[in-house]
Amino acid sequence: MTNPIIHMEGIKKHFGNVIALNGVTFDVFPGECHCLLGDNGAGKSTFIKTMSGVHKPTAGTINFEGKPLSFNSPRDAMEAGIATVFQDLAMIPLMSVTRNFFMGREPTKGRGILKRFDIDAANEICVEKMRDMGINLRAPDQAVGTLSGGERQTVAIARAVHFGAKVLILDEPTSALGVRQTSNVLSTIARVREQGVGVVFISHNVRHAMAVGDRFTVLNRGQTLGTASKGNITPAELQDLMAGGQELATLEGSLGGTV
């Protein structure tokens, strides 16, 4: 059986007296999309930042490719192969797609003082990697701000994969998108998964998670309520679990079935 790329066991994170994560266990395998679901305040953001090296856990262990790891910064996580695409995408709207794709890691040509940015090679790589994700980018020199929200998400995802992501964390990638753009992003996630990258898909949208997910873990108030594989849970069951399960049923009864 394939071993998980990353395995997080009993992760706790305290901020003073506030318990943000309380014993979360989570893993992701190569070529798998593991969805982390939860409502606002469930602990998703803290979990992302703990996995990506922003926060050090108060307790618990992180194993990456079978070895214990402790990240001191997001750079440590990135160098290990954990890339995070946050909702703001970390892009400069007026800068070209190619410049945003490389962000300081541009290919160069020449030597010494004659070394310079190889724009032709950069444009070729950018177009190729976007094509791999299903986007036909005709003008890589256009401002990235002229692309749709879904296309910008794809640029960020393609960039992460190109620079060696083994685990790709996607923070609510479809939350602000329309139907067509959401479809494009979900297709991109499927393509990334086919390349053997482990995807952690953070969302509160059950339908989007069900479209691409292989496993689903629900967070509630910093704790996991359970993990289920696709085929072993229905969208309605997953929605009920995410929405509070018995708490929601009790509330619905007290309000006469109006929830």
C-alpha positions as CSV (number, residue, x, y, z in Angstrom):
1,M,0.0,0.0,0.0
2,T,1.2,3.5,-0.9
3,N,2.3,5.6,2.1
4,P,0.9,9.0,2.6
5,I,3.0,12.0,1.5
6,I,2.1,13.8,4.7
7,H,0.6,12.5,7.9
8,M,-0.4,14.8,10.8
9,E,-1.2,13.1,14.0
10,G,-3.0,14.6,17.1
11,I,-2.3,18.2,16.0
12,K,-3.1,20.7,18.7
13,K,-2.7,24.5,18.4
14,H,-3.3,26.9,21.3
15,F,-3.3,30.6,21.2
16,G,-3.1,31.4,24.9
17,N,-6.3,30.0,26.4
18,V,-7.9,29.6,23.0
19,I,-7.8,26.1,21.6
20,A,-7.9,26.4,17.8
21,L,-7.1,22.8,17.0
22,N,-7.6,19.9,19.4
23,G,-6.1,16.6,18.3
24,V,-6.6,16.8,14.5
25,T,-5.3,13.8,12.5
26,F,-5.1,14.1,8.8
27,D,-3.1,12.7,5.8
28,V,-3.0,12.8,2.1
29,F,-1.7,10.2,-0.4
30,P,-0.1,10.7,-3.8
31,G,-2.7,11.4,-6.5
32,E,-5.4,11.9,-3.9
33,C,-7.7,14.8,-3.3
34,H,-8.5,14.9,0.4
35,C,-11.1,17.5,1.2
36,L,-11.2,19.3,4.5
37,L,-14.7,20.7,5.2
38,G,-16.0,22.9,7.9
39,D,-18.1,26.0,8.5
40,N,-16.6,29.3,9.5
41,G,-14.7,29.1,12.8
42,A,-14.2,25.3,12.4
43,G,-10.4,25.7,12.4
44,K,-9.7,25.3,8.7
45,S,-7.5,28.4,8.5
46,T,-5.4,27.4,11.5
47,F,-5.0,23.9,10.1
48,I,-3.8,25.3,6.7
49,K,-1.2,27.5,8.4
50,T,0.0,24.7,10.6
51,M,0.4,22.3,7.6
52,S,2.2,25.0,5.6
53,G,4.6,26.1,8.2
54,V,3.1,29.4,9.3
55,H,2.2,28.0,12.8
56,K,4.1,25.4,14.8
57,P,1.7,23.0,16.5
58,T,1.4,23.1,20.3
59,A,1.4,19.3,20.3
60,G,1.3,16.5,17.7
61,T,3.5,15.2,15.0
62,I,4.0,15.8,11.3
63,N,5.6,13.1,9.1
64,F,6.5,14.0,5.5
65,E,7.4,11.1,3.2
66,G,7.8,8.9,6.2
67,K,10.1,11.1,8.2
68,P,9.3,13.5,11.1
69,L,9.5,17.1,10.1
70,S,9.2,20.4,12.0
71,F,8.6,23.5,9.8
72,N,10.0,26.8,11.2
73,S,8.6,28.8,8.3
74,P,6.5,28.6,5.2
75,R,9.8,28.5,3.2
76,D,10.7,25.2,5.0
77,A,7.3,23.8,3.9
78,M,7.8,25.0,0.4
79,E,11.2,23.5,0.1
80,A,9.9,20.2,1.3
81,G,7.2,20.3,-1.4
82,I,4.2,21.7,0.4
83,A,2.6,24.6,-1.6
84,T,-0.4,26.6,-0.6
85,V,-2.7,28.6,-2.9
86,F,-4.5,31.1,-0.7
87,Q,-7.6,32.9,-1.7
88,D,-5.7,36.1,-2.5
89,L,-3.5,34.1,-5.0
90,A,-0.4,36.3,-4.2
91,M,-0.5,37.9,-7.7
92,I,0.2,41.4,-9.0
93,P,-2.8,42.3,-11.3
94,L,-0.9,44.7,-13.7
95,M,2.1,42.3,-14.1
96,S,2.1,39.8,-16.9
97,V,0.9,36.2,-16.6
98,T,4.5,35.0,-17.1
99,R,6.0,37.3,-14.5
100,N,3.4,36.2,-12.0
101,F,4.0,32.6,-12.9
102,F,7.7,32.8,-12.0
103,M,7.7,35.5,-9.3
104,G,11.5,35.9,-8.9
105,R,12.4,32.4,-10.2
106,E,12.7,33.3,-13.8
107,P,14.8,31.3,-16.2
108,T,17.9,33.3,-17.3
109,K,20.4,33.2,-20.2
110,G,24.0,34.4,-20.4
111,R,26.6,34.5,-17.7
112,G,27.9,36.9,-15.1
113,I,27.0,40.5,-15.7
114,L,25.4,39.5,-19.0
115,K,22.9,37.2,-17.3
116,R,19.4,38.3,-18.0
117,F,15.8,37.1,-17.9
118,D,15.0,34.7,-20.8
119,I,11.6,36.0,-21.6
120,D,11.1,33.7,-24.6
121,A,11.8,30.5,-22.5
122,A,9.6,31.8,-19.7
123,N,6.7,32.5,-22.0
124,E,7.1,29.1,-23.6
125,I,7.1,27.3,-20.2
126,C,4.1,29.4,-19.0
127,V,2.0,28.5,-22.0
128,E,3.0,24.8,-21.8
129,K,2.1,24.5,-18.1
130,M,-1.2,26.3,-18.6
131,R,-2.0,24.0,-21.5
132,D,-1.3,21.0,-19.2
133,M,-4.0,22.4,-17.0
134,G,-6.5,22.7,-19.8
135,I,-6.0,26.5,-20.5
136,N,-5.1,27.7,-23.9
137,L,-3.1,30.9,-23.0
138,R,-2.5,32.8,-26.2
139,A,-0.8,35.9,-24.8
140,P,1.4,35.1,-21.7
141,D,2.5,38.8,-21.7
142,Q,-1.0,40.0,-20.9
143,A,-1.7,41.4,-17.5
144,V,-2.8,38.6,-15.2
145,G,-5.6,40.9,-14.0
146,T,-7.3,40.5,-17.4
147,L,-7.8,36.8,-16.8
148,S,-10.9,35.4,-15.2
149,G,-10.9,34.4,-11.5
150,G,-10.8,30.7,-12.5
151,E,-7.9,31.3,-14.9
152,R,-5.9,33.1,-12.2
153,Q,-6.5,30.1,-9.9
154,T,-5.2,27.9,-12.6
155,V,-2.1,30.1,-13.0
156,A,-1.4,29.8,-9.2
157,I,-2.0,26.0,-9.3
158,A,0.2,25.4,-12.4
159,R,2.9,27.6,-10.8
160,A,2.9,25.5,-7.6
161,V,3.1,22.2,-9.6
162,H,5.9,23.5,-11.9
163,F,8.0,24.4,-8.9
164,G,7.8,20.9,-7.4
165,A,4.7,20.7,-5.2
166,K,4.1,17.2,-3.8
167,V,1.3,18.4,-1.6
168,L,-0.9,21.2,-2.9
169,I,-3.2,23.0,-0.4
170,L,-6.0,24.9,-1.9
171,D,-7.8,27.4,0.3
172,E,-11.4,27.8,-0.8
173,P,-10.5,28.0,-4.5
174,T,-14.1,28.1,-5.8
175,S,-15.7,30.3,-3.1
176,A,-15.8,33.5,-5.2
177,L,-16.3,31.9,-8.7
178,G,-19.2,31.5,-11.0
179,V,-20.4,28.1,-12.3
180,R,-18.2,28.0,-15.5
181,Q,-15.1,29.2,-13.6
182,T,-15.7,26.7,-10.8
183,S,-15.9,24.0,-13.4
184,N,-12.5,25.0,-14.8
185,V,-10.9,25.0,-11.4
186,L,-12.3,21.6,-10.5
187,S,-11.0,20.2,-13.8
188,T,-7.6,21.7,-13.0
189,I,-7.6,19.9,-9.6
190,A,-8.4,16.6,-11.3
191,R,-5.5,17.1,-13.7
192,V,-3.1,17.9,-10.8
193,R,-4.3,14.7,-9.0
194,E,-3.5,12.7,-12.2
195,Q,0.1,13.9,-12.0
196,G,0.5,12.2,-8.6
197,V,0.3,15.4,-6.5
198,G,-1.6,15.1,-3.2
199,V,-4.3,17.8,-3.1
200,V,-5.8,19.2,0.1
201,F,-9.0,20.9,-0.9
202,I,-10.3,23.3,1.8
203,S,-14.0,24.1,1.3
204,H,-17.4,24.6,2.9
205,N,-19.1,23.6,-0.4
206,V,-20.1,20.0,-0.3
207,R,-21.0,19.8,-4.0
208,H,-17.6,21.1,-5.1
209,A,-15.8,18.7,-2.7
210,M,-17.8,15.7,-3.9
211,A,-16.9,16.6,-7.5
212,V,-13.2,16.1,-7.0
213,G,-12.7,14.5,-3.6
214,D,-11.5,11.0,-2.8
215,R,-11.8,11.4,1.0
216,F,-13.6,13.9,3.2
217,T,-12.7,15.1,6.7
218,V,-15.0,17.4,8.6
219,L,-13.7,19.9,11.1
220,N,-15.9,21.4,13.8
221,R,-14.5,23.7,16.6
222,G,-11.0,22.5,16.1
223,Q,-11.8,18.7,16.1
224,T,-12.4,16.2,13.4
225,L,-15.9,14.7,13.3
226,G,-14.8,11.9,11.0
227,T,-13.3,10.9,7.7
228,A,-15.1,9.1,4.9
229,S,-14.2,7.9,1.5
230,K,-16.1,8.7,-1.7
231,G,-18.8,6.1,-2.1
232,N,-19.2,5.6,1.7
233,I,-21.0,8.9,2.3
234,T,-23.7,10.8,0.5
235,P,-23.7,14.6,-0.1
236,A,-26.6,14.9,2.3
237,E,-24.8,13.0,5.0
238,L,-21.7,15.0,4.5
239,Q,-23.7,18.3,4.6
240,D,-25.4,17.2,7.8
241,L,-22.1,16.3,9.4
242,M,-20.6,19.6,8.4
243,A,-23.6,21.5,9.6
244,G,-23.6,20.1,13.0
245,G,-25.4,16.7,12.8
246,Q,-27.5,16.2,15.9
247,E,-27.2,19.9,16.9
248,L,-28.9,20.9,13.7
249,A,-31.6,18.2,14.0
250,T,-32.4,19.4,17.6
251,L,-32.6,23.0,16.4
252,E,-34.8,22.0,13.4
253,G,-37.2,20.2,15.8
254,S,-37.4,23.2,18.2
255,L,-38.2,25.5,15.2
256,G,-40.9,23.2,13.8
257,G,-38.8,21.9,10.9
258,T,-38.0,25.2,9.4
259,V,-34.1,24.9,9.3
